[in-house]
C-alpha cells in the first residue's frame, strides 16, 4: 500500500497559496492545494496569500470563524490503468470498500481496507466493469452491479463466502449508468439505461427471480441514473433526459411510476447523484450549464441552487447527507483542476480542492461515516491509479482575526496575517470572512 500523508506541523502557522472564486447568488467557495510538506512559520505569524478574480473589499481586524480540515490521501490500486467507475461504501465499522474497473485487464475489481493495508481482488472479466455500483448488506458483504460490454448486458455480482457469484440481469443493449441499492432484506434493486429503447429501466430481485420494469420511455431518457430506497423500500431515481436536456426524478407510488422534471433551464442533469433524507425527501447533486448544481424537495416544491461554476469538463458528482441532513458533495473541477469537495455547514456553503491536478478526481464516489467524516474514492487518470481520500471532522476555531489590505483589485495578490484562538487548532485551516461586494469569502487549504 502506498500512502501520501500531509505533513502534520506542530505549528499552527503555514503559507497557503489560495485561488478564490466567487459564485453569483451563493456563498463563496474556495480551494487550493495543500502547503508544500515542511512549510511552516512561527505560531504567531500565519499568513494567507489571496488573489480575487474581481475587486473585493475585506475587513481587516474583524473576528471570524475558521473551519479545520485534514485530508489523508492514499493510492488504493496502481499498475497499468485502474480506477475508473469507482463506487464506495462504508461498512458498519466505517471501513471503506470500493468497486472499480481495471482498464488494462478489462476487469471488474473490488478493494477494501483491512487494518492499514488495501486488499484488492478481481470480481469478473473480461470486458466488464464500467458503471460499477457497490452496496454492502447488513453483514458487510459486497454486492455490485456493472456493465458487460462484450454482451451489452447488465450484470450483478455478490460475494458468497470467498467466492464471487455473478449473473446476468438483463440484455441486450442495456446496463449502462447502473445504480445499485439493497433493501432491508439485502435484496438488490438496480436502475439503469436501456440503450436499445433509449429508456430508463429498473430491476429488482426476490432472491429467486429478477423483475424488470420500464420507468420512463418518453424520448431519450435514462442515462446518469442514481437510485435510493425509501424506508418502505420504494425506489426513487434521478436521471438525465437527453432529449430535452433536463434533470428528472421518478418514484414508485404503489404500482405506478411518477416522474417529474426537477431542473430544465438549458442542459442539466448529467452525473446525477440522489440521496433521501430522514423524511425520505430527495436531494440531488448534478452537473449542468458548466456548473455543479444541487436540488432538494422541501415537501412542497423543488429548490435548485448553483454551487460552483466548474467548467465544461467538470462533473462526476457524488452526494451524501450527514446526520443533520446537511448535503456534502465531491466532484471534479477544471479551474482549479482536481478533486473538489463542498458542503453546507448550516449557514453557508464551504468548499476546497482535495487533490489537485488535471484529470485527478474523475468518477468520484462519496460516503460519510457516522461521525460525519467524508470518504471519497476517485480515479487519477494521468497516473492510472485508484485513489482514496478521507478527512478529519470539521471543527470550528473561534475568533480568527485577519489583518491586511482593505481592498484588492482584480488579479492582485494581498498578504494577510491571521491571528486565532484557541492555539490548539489542527492544520490545515479554512478561513471565512465578510467581503463587501461579494458576500462572504472563504479560503482554505
N, C-alpha and C positions, 0 to 999 in steps of 0.2 A: 504494500500500500504506500502510495506517495501522498504526502500531506504538505500543503502550503499554509503555514500558520502566520498570522500577523504578529509583529513584534510587540510584546507587552511591556511597554516602557514604565519604569517606576515613576517617572514624572508625569504630571498632568498636562504638560505643555508640548505642543508639536506644531509643525508647519503644515497647513492644509492648503493645497493649491486647488481652488474651487472654481468651477464654472457654474454660474447660477442662471436658471431660466425662469421666466415668469409666465404663467398660463393665464390668459384673459378669463375673467369670471370665476377664478378659483384661487385657492391659496397657492403660494409659490412652492415649487418643488425644486430640490437641489440634489446634485450628485457629483461625485468625483472619485477618482481612485484614492485608495488609502495612501498614507505617507510612505515614503521610502523607508525600508527597515533600517533602524538605527538612528533615524532622525529624532532629535529631542532638544529641548531648551529648558532652562530652569523653570521650576513650577510657577514662579511669579510672573513669567513673561511669555505666555502663549500668544500666538499670532494667527491671523487669518488673512490670506491674500484673496481679495474678492474682486471680480470683474462683472459688471452688469451689462446685459445686452442693450439696455436703453437707460436713459437718465433716471436715477432714483435718488431720493434723499433718505438718509438714515438718521437715527437719533443717538449719537454718541453719548455715553453716560447713562443710558436707560438700562434698567434691570429687567432681564427677560429670563425665560426658562430654556433649558437645553436638554435634548433627548440623547441618550447614550446608546450606541450600538457597538457591538464587537462581532465581526463576521469571521468565521472559520471556513476555509475553502480546501476541499480535498479532491484529488483525482481518483475516481472510483474504478475506471477501466480505461486502458490505453493499449496501443499496439495495433497497427492497421488503422482502420477508421471505424470507431464505435461511438455510440451515444445519441443518435437522433431518435425521435419519437419516444422520449422519456416519459415515464409516468411514475409518480412517487406516492407511497402510502406509509404511514407510521403504524407500528404495532402497539399493543397495549402498554408497552414499556417505553414508548417514544422512539424506538429504533427504526431507522429508515430502510425501506425496501424499494427497489427500482426495477421496472421493466424497460427495455430499450432495444434498439436494433443494432446489430453488428453488420455494417455495410460490407466489410471485407469478405465475410463468410456468408452474407445474405441470410443471417440467422436472427432469431428472437432470443434475447438473453435476459437474465434476471440476476440481480445482485442485492445483497443485504449486508448490513454492518453487524459483525459478530465481535463484540468487545471493541478492539481498536483496529480490526482488520476487515477489509471488504472481501466478501466471498462472491464470486460470480460463476454462473453456470449457463449452459446452452439449453434452451427450452425446446426449440423446434428449428428445423432447417430442411431444405434450402428455400430461398426466395420468399421468405416470410419476415415478419417483424414490423412493417410500417403500421402506424396508427395503433400502437400498443396502448392498452389501458389496464391499469393494475388496481386490484382491490384485495384486501385481506379479510378473511372471515373471522368469526369470534375466537377461533383458536390460533389466529395469526398466520394461517396458511394462505399462500398467494394464489390468486385467480387472475387470468389475463385474457383479454380479447385482443385480436390482432388481425391483420390483413394478409392473406395468402396471395401473393402477386402471381404465382405460377398458375393458379387455378381461379383467379379473380373471385376469391371466396372469403367469407367471414369465418374466422376460427376462434376457438375458445380452449384454453388450457388451464389445468389446475394441478397442484402438487398433491399427490396421494402417497403419504409416507416419504419415500425418497425418489419416487418415480413420477415424471410428468405425464399426465394423460391429456391428449388433445383430441378435439373433434371438430368437424365442420358444421357450422350452424346454418349457413345459407350460401347459395351460389346460383348462377354465375353473375359476374359483373356487380358484385355487392361487397360491402365490408370496409370501405374506406371511411375515415373520420369516425371510427367507432369510439364509444364511451361506455364503460362498464360500471355497474353498481351491484352490490349484493344486498338482498333483503335480510330481515331479521333471522330467517332460517338458513342464510348462507346461499340462497339460490340466485343465480346470475340473471341480470337484466342488461340488455345492450341496445343502445341507439346507434344507428349507422346510416350510411348513404347507399342508396340503390342507384348506381351509375347508369344501368341499363334503362331505367324508367325515370331518372332524374327526380327521385322521391326520397323522403325521409321514412325510414323503417325502424321498427322496434321488435326485439325478440326477447323472450323470457323462457326459462326452463323450470319445470316442476320436478327436476331430478331424473325424469324418465324421457320426456319429450320436449322439444322446442316448439313454442307457439310464436308465429311471426305475423306482424300486423303492419300495414301501411298507415303511417300517421298523417302525412301531408304529401299530396301529389299535384299541388296546384302550381304548375310551371316547373322551373328548375330550382328545386329546394332540397335541403338536407345535408349540405356539407357543413363542416365545422360544428358537429353536434357535441353537446355536453349533457349528460344525464345525471339526475339526482332523484332519490326516492324519498317520499314524504313519510311521516310516522306511520301511516297506514299502508305503506309500500306502493302508493300510487306514483307512477313515473311522471317526472317533469323534464322537459327537454328544451334547451336553447339551440338554435341553428341558424344558418345563413340562407336567405332567399336570393339566389344569384340572379334570377330573372328581374327582380325589382331592386336589388341592392339593399335589402332590408335585414334587420335582425328580427327573428321571430322566436316565439316561445309557445310550446304546446304542453298540455297536461291532460291526463286521462281522468275524466269525471264519470265514474261508474263504468260504462262500456263505450262512452263517446269521447273522442279526442276533440279538444277545444284549442284552437290555435289563435294567436294574437300577434300583431305586428308591434314590436316594442319601440323600435327606432328606425326612421326611414328618411332622414334628410341626406341624400347622397348615398354613397356606397359604404354601408356599415354592417357589422355583424360577423366579420371574419375573426377567427381564433376565439370563438366564444367559450366562456367558462362559467358554469352555473353552480350555485350553492343555494341551499334552502336554509333559512334561519330557524330559530326556535319555534316560530309560529308557522313554519312551512311556507313562508313567503320567499319568492325567488329573488336572487341577486345575481347579476351577470356582469362580468368584465369582458371586453371585446375590443376589436380594432376597427376603426373606420375614419375616413376623412383625414388620414395621416395622423391619427391621434389615438391614445388609449382612452377608452370610454367605460363608464360604469352606469348600470341601470338597476333599479330595485323597485319592487312593487310595495307601496305603502299601505295597502289594504283597500285603496280606492282608485289609484291610478299609478302609472309608471313614472318614476322620477329618473331623469337622464342627466349625467354630468360628464364633462370632458375633463380628464385629469392631467393629461400631458400631451403635448404635440411631439410625436416621436419619429416622424419621418416616413417616407414612402415604404421603406422596407421593414419598419418596426412591426411588432406583434408578438405572437407566441405568449399570450396572456394566460395566467392561471390565478384563480381566485380562491380565497379561503376566508372564513369568518372566525373571529376569536370568541371567547366565552361570553362577551357582551354584544355579539353580533356585529362587531365593527369590521369592515372589509379590509383585506390586505391583498395585494396583487403583485406577482412577479411578471416581468415582461422583458422583451428585447427592445432596446433603444438604439437609435442610429446616431444621435447627437446629444450628448456624448455617447459613443458606441459602447455597448456592453450589456450584461445582465443588470436589470434595474429592479427596484422594489419600492412600492408605495403603500402607505397605509393611512387610515383615518384614526387619529388619536383621540377622538371625542370632541375636538374643537376645530381641527383643520387637517388637511392632507399634508403628509410629510413623505419625502422620498429620497433615494440615493442610488448611486451606481454601486452594485455589489462586487462585480468582477468586470473590469473594463477591457475593451478590445473589440475590434470589428469581427463579427461572427461568433462572439462569445456570449452565450445566453440563449441560443435557439432552443426551441422545444422545451421551455421551462415548465416545471410542474411543482406546485407549492402545496405544502401542508403545514398546519400549526399544531404544536404539541399541546398538552393540557395546561402548560404554563404560558401559552401564547407565543412561544418562540417559533420563528419561521424556519422551515427546512425546504430547500429548493434543489431539485435535480435539473441538469441542463446540459446541452451539447456545446462543446468548444470546437467549432468547425475547423479553424485553422490548424489546431493540433490533433484533430480526430479523437478527442477524449470525451468521456462521460465525466462530468463534474458534479459535486455536491457542495452546497453552502448552507451553513446554519448560523444563526446569530443568537447572542445572549439576549435576554429580555430587555426591552427598552425601559429605562428608568429615567426619572426626572431629576436633574441637578438644578436646584433653585438658585436664584439670584446670580445670574451671569451678566456682567456689565461689559459692554462693548465700547471701546474708545477709538476714535479715528476721525477721518474727514466727514464733514456733514453732508457732502454731496459727491456723487461720482457721475462723470459724463459717460456716454455710451462707449463701451470698449475700454474705459480707463480702469486700471487696477488701483486698488487702495489697500493700505496695510492697516489692520485693526488689531488692537490688543484686547484680549478677553480676560477678565478677572472674574472668578466664580467661587462659589462656596456651596456645599462643603468641600474640603480638599481631598475627599476620599472617592471622588468620581473615577469611573473606569474609562479608559480610552477605547475607541475614539469618540469625539463629540459631534453632535449635530446642534447647531445654534439657530434659534429663531428670534427675529426682532421685528419691530414695526418699521415699515418703509412707506413714506408718502409717495403718492402717485402709482403705487403698485401693490397696495395691500400689505400682507406680511411677506417677509423674505426669510428664506431658510437656507442654511449652508450646512454641509456635513461631510464626513469622510468619504 
